[in-house]
Amino acid sequence: MSAPGTQSPNEDTGGASAQTVWQTDSGIIRKGMAVIAPDGTSLGTVERIDGEEILLAGERGAFVALTQVDGVTEDAVLLDSRGDATFGLGAQP
């Protein structure tokens, strides 16, 4: 099953561990895509999406919230300079 805001085009390929492509509100994110900070520096590459987080390859525990994504190109995930739009917001009744 996909997380809110994501759909998995290849969900029938053996489960989450085999998944390498994710459809998000910002566009299609693939395993191995570069994750680029607003200043142009590379933060790493996509390992997988878990819930509302992009987990980075090789960085134990490193992640980026999907709410930080500004856009997706053919080979990169571009982050927004505003940071996580939900940071510090409480639950709304």
N, C-alpha and C positions, 0 to 999 in steps of 0.2 A: 504494500500500500504506500502511496506517495504522501509526503508531508504537505501541509497547506501551502499553497503557492507553487508547488512543484508537481509535475507529472512525469512519469518515467516511460519514454517511448519504447524502451527495451525491457520492460518489467518482466516479461515472460522468459527471460534468458537465464533463469536460475537464481533469482533473488538479488538482494542488495549487494552481496559481495561480488557478483558478476556484472553489476550495472556500471556502465561507463558514460552514459549520456542522461542528462536531466533537463526537462523543460521547466523553466522558471518564468516568473512574470517579466523578467528582464531579457529573456532569450534562452537559447539552448546552451547549456554549460556541459563541457566534456572533460573527462579525466585527462590530466596532463596540460590543460590550458594554463597559461601564465596568469597570475593574479597581480595586477598593477595598481600601486598606490596613486593617489592624486598627483603627487610630485614626479611620477614617472618611474619610481623605483619598483623593482620586482620583489614581491613578498614571498614568492614561491609558486608552486603549481598545485592545481586541484587534484586531490586524492579521491574525494567523494563528497557527496552532500548527505548530511545527516540531519533530518528535521529542517530547521531554518538556518543551518550553519554549513559553510563550505569548509571542509577540513583540508589542510594543506599537507602535501606529501613531505616526508622527511622531517617534519617539525612535530615532535610528539606533543599533542594537545593544542597545536596552533590552529586557529580557525578564524573565519570572517563571517559575520552575520549576513544573511541574504539581504537585509535591509540596507546594507552599506554599498550594494552594487548599484553603480550608476548606469552601466551598460555592458553589453557583451559584443565583442567582435568575433571574427572567424577563429581567432587563436588566443584571445585574452579576455579576462574578466576585469573591467575597469571599475575602480572604487570611487565613491563620491567623497568630496572633501568635507562634507558636513558631518561625517561620522554616522553612527548608528542613530537613525531617526527615532527609535523607541527607547533609547537610553534614558533612564530616570523617570519614565512615564509610569504612573500607577495604572491599575486596572480601572477601566471606565464602567460604571454601572449600566 
